[in-house]
């Protein structure tokens, strides 16, 4: 677990040794959990879906509004987020179909939806399916990716339909609320985070690397205003009692007016877990930020008070990632999620969350074992564990829908 230091105006103190810092610095130390390193893979989530969008091609057949309707099929192509599916549906933009040629475009659009399937993969990048839930609304409907192409193509005016459909398919995030006096300190890996091969391991089990005081973590929110260098440690005690926030995201607006999103990947320990009195003194409002995140907010002093922050959906890119914990063939990490996970079943057995973020069952997990994960919003994804190789990121091929 992270060993954040006790903050003074001049130094940060870790569990086992004192770490010096310059006056005014707010250093924290960190000792993450052990585990295996891995490389993150980028992939998209709605590729295949967009293909259904080719159904939109039938739109060519009906230059009447019907073509736009078939755009629904193309829209279903945006299904990865469920939202885009609805979006294209609004592709009823028979308005486009009405244009005859536009309707034809719809068909082509739908077909482009198929190509947009690639956009689905790029959807991870924010267009088509990836940004679907959010995009299914606008991106999809307007950007012309995946199902959106069907909505937009299927009806030149499908953009509007896409937005409506996207909104209809979105679900509430059911995020925790935070309202109170926020405060921030910063830390970096070199101040005490547990080493893991050539990198580091956080309390939630995430793997990261360091370049000076710029630390980067795999499988966290990385689409603007988030980056792989923006993450946070949340106060925890009694065996990391706040581990349920691993994978959640927080939005912070800095002194300079800049807004960022950071992923919770670590613990700022106090009480039975450590001696960080700053975290213990404001357990409901304090965040220990990565140095990159803290610097981006423009605070001139370390540990500013009178600030605030809130939980938001994570702007992740690509699909959910799974990784078998090195040394434990009965435990896996599940990362790159839209909101924190609440329950996981592995090969039919209910898994429990360990204090270091892994999901645990009582027997070895076989290759091909079905895994079902449910997030805060009650949405569920299912995927097989494709390999029992330890420490390797596995692209699950699926992602949770966006939420609002």
N, C-alpha and C positions, 0 to 999 in steps of 0.2 A: 504494500500500500504506500501511498505517497506520504512522505514525511515532511510536511511543510514546517518551516522553522518559526520560532517565536519571533515576532517582529519588534524591532526597536528602531530608533532613528539611525543606528549605525551598523547593525549586523543581523544575520539570520542564524539561528541555532538549530541543528538537526538532532536526530536521536543520538547518533553515536559520536558526532564531532561537531565542533563549531565551524561555521563557514563565514569567512569574513566578507564584508561588503562595505562600500564607501558610504559615508554619511549621507543620509537622504535616500539611499537605495532601499528598496523594499524587497529583499531577496527571500526566497522560500526554498526549502530543500524538499526533495522528493525521493521516495524509494518505492518504485512500482512493484507490481507482482511479477513473478518470474513466468516465463512462458516462451514460446517460440516465436521467432521473427517470421515475417512473411512479407510477401510483396503484394501490394494492392493491384487489382486489375481493373481496368475500366471497361465497362460494357454498357450496353443500353438495355433498356427494359421493355420497350414496346415494339421491338422489331417486328416479330411475327404478326402482331396485331394489325399493323398497318396493312399487311398483305390483304387481310379481309377487305381492306379498303378497295382492293381491286374490284370488289363487287361493285364499287361505285362505277366501274367502267360500264356497267349496264346502263349507267346514266347516259352513255353515249346513245344507247338505243332510244331512250326516251328523251327527246329534247324538250319534252313537256316537263312540267314540275315533277313528274314521276321520277325522272332521272335523279333530281335532287334527292328524292325520297330514297332511292336506292343508295344514295350517298350515305344513308343510314348505315348500310352495310359497310361502306368505306369507313364510316365513322366508327362502326364497331371495331374497325381496324385500329382505332386509337385506344381500344379497350384497355391497354395496359394500365391506364389510370382510370379506367371505367368512365372517367370524366370525358375524355376525348371522345369515347364512344358516343356518349350523349351528344357531344359537341357536333360531330358530323351529322348526327341524327337531325339536329336542327338544320343540318344540311338540307333539310326539307326546303332549305333555301330554294325551294322550288322557284324562288325568285331567280336563282341562277338557271335552274332547269328551264324556267320560263323563257329564258333568252335563247332557248333552242341550242345555239352554238355554245352558250354558256353551259347549258345542261350537258352538252357533249363534253365541254371542258370538265364538267363534273365527273363524267366517266373517267376522263383522262386524269382528272384530279384524284378520283378514287384510286386510279391505277397508281398515280403518283403516291397515293396513300401507300401503295405497296412499296414503292421506292421509299416513301416516307417511313416505311417500316424501318429503313435504315435510319431514317430520321428518328425513329423510335429509339434506335440505339443511340443516336445522337440526342434523342429525346433526353437521354441522360444529360445531354448538354443543354437542355432547356427548351427544345422545340417539341414537336409532336408529342408522342406519348410521354416521354420523360417528364417534361414539364406539364404533361397532360393535366393531372387534376387541376393544376393551376393553369396549365397551358391549355388543357382541353378547352378551357375557357377561351382565353384570348390567343395564346400562342398558337394552339392548334387551329382554332377557327380562323385566325388571322394570318399566321405564319405560312400556312400552306403545307405544313409537314404532315406526315402520316394521314390519320383520319381527317386531319384538318384539311388536307388537300381535297378530300372528298367534300367536306362541308363547304370549303371555300370554292373549290372547283365545281363541285356538284351544284353549287348555287353561288354564282359570283358573290352573292350577299351572305354566303354561309358563315362568314365571320361572326355575324351577330348570332346566328343560330348556334354556332360553336360555343360561344360564350354562355348562352343560356344552358346548353346541354352540359357544359362543364360544371356550371354552378349546381345543376340538378344532381350530378353524380358525386359531388364532393360530400365529405362527411365531417362532422365536428371532430376536432383533434382531442378534446377532453384533456387538455393540458393542465398541469398543476398551476395554481395561481401564486403569484408572489407580489406582495404589497407591503412595503416597509422601507426602512432605511438601509439602502445598499451601501456596500463598501468594497474596495478592491485592493488587492496586493498583486504582485507578480512573482513568478519563479521561472527557472529554466532547468532542463534536465541535468546539466553538469553540477548542479548544487546538491545532488543526492539521489536522483531517480535510479532505480535498480537497473543495472546493465543487463542486456540480453543480446549476446553475440556482439555484433557491431553496432547495435542500437540500444534502445531503452524500452522498458515495459512499465506502463502506468498502472494505477490501482485497479482500473476497470478492465485491464488486460490488453489495452491498445498498444501497438508497436510503433515506436517513433525513432527518428534520427535527429542528430544535432549538428548545426553548423554555427559555431560560436554560441551566441545566445538565441539564435533563430532555430526553433525546434519544429519539426514537421511530423505529423501523425497520419498513419494510414487509415483508410475506411471511416473517415469522418466527413461532416458537411464541408463541401469545397466550392459550391457555387455562390457567387456574390450575393449578399455581403459577407459570406463566410469564406474561409480559406483553410487549407490543411495545416496552417500555422496558428489558427485561432482556436484555442481550447481552454478549458477551465477545470479547476478542482473545486469540489463542493464540500463544505464542512461535514465531517462524519465522526462518529464515535461508536463504541460498543460493537466492534467488528464491522466497521463501515456500514452503519445502519442506513446510510443514504445511498447505497449502491443501486437502488431502484432507479436512480436518475442517470445511470450510465447510458449514454446514447441520446439523452435529451439535449436540446439546444436552448441557448439563452440569447436574447437580443439586448444589446447595451448601446445607449447613445452617449458619446463622450463629451468631455468639456468643450471640444472643438466642433461639436455638432455632428461628428461622424457616427454613423450607426453601423455596428458589426453584429455578426452572429457567431457564437462560439459553441463548440460541442463539449459537453461534460464528459471527461475521460479519466478523472482523477479524484482523489480524496484529499481534503485539507484537514488533517486529523487533530482532534483535541480530546480531552478527557482520557478515557481508557485507551484510545488509539494513538495519542500523541500529545505534545505540549504546545500546540499552536494556540496561544491565548487570543490572538486576533480572531481566528475562526470560531473559537469557543465563545468569545464575547459577543459575536453577532452570527450565531449559527444559522439563522433563518435568512440573513441578508448578505452575508459575505461571500465573495467569489475570489479565488486565487487564480489569476489569469496567466496565460502564457505571456512571455515578455513581448512577443510580436503583437498580441491583442492589446495589451496594456498601452504600449507605445502608440498604437493607432488611434487610441481614444484621446490623446493629447493632454493627459493630466501632467501638471508640472510638479506634483509631489507624489510620493509613494503612499498609498492608503488614503485616497480621498474619501470623504464621507458625504452624506446628504445626496447620494446618487441613487439610482434605481435601475432595475432591469426586469425582464419578463421572459417566461418560457414561450417558445415559438416552435413551429414545425421546422425540421432540419432541411435545408436546401441541398440534399445529397445528389450525387451524380452516379448513374449506373445502378446496378442491382445490389441486393443484400449480399453480404459476404459471410461465409462460414469458415471456421478454422478449428481443427482438432488441437486441443492444448497439448503441447509437448510434454511427455512424461505421464499424461493422463488420457488413456484411450476411451475413457467414459465421460469426457467433458469437452464441450465445444464453446467457442465464442461466436456470437452472431452480431455483426456490425454493419455500419452504413445503412442505418434505418431512419425513417422519417420522424418517429417518436420512440421513446424508450419502450422496450418489450416488457409485457406484464406476465405472460405465461409462455412456456415452451413444452411441447411433448416430443420425445425422441423414441422412435420405434415403439410407439404406443404407451410409453411410460412418462409420467409427469416429471419434468426436470426441476431441480431447485437451483436458485442463484447463489453462487459462492461469494465469499467476501472479496474475491478478486475478479468478479465479473463473469466468470464462466458458468455455463449451464451444465449441471451435474445429474447423471443417472447412476444407478448402482451396478451396471454391467458395461462391458466394452461395447462401443457402438459399431455395428457392422457396416461395411460399405453398402450403400443403397438404402440404408435405414431412412424411413420417412420422418421428416421433421415438420412440425406445425408450430408456427410462432404467431402470437397475438399481441398487438400493440395497445397503447393507451386508449386509442379510439375504438377498440374492439374489433379491428379489422384483422383478418387472418391470411397468412400466406403458407403454402405447403411446398416442400422441395425435398429431394432425396440427398443424403450425404454421399456425394459422388466418389469420395476417396477417404481412406483412413490415414493417409499420410499426415504426419503431425507438423503443425506450424505453417502449413501452406494455405493461402487464401483461396477459397473456392467460390467461384461465381455461381450463385444459386439460380440465376436466370429469371428471378422474379423480384419485384419490389412492391412495397405497400403503395396504395393510392395516395395522392396528396390529400391534405385535409385543410380545413379552414377554421 
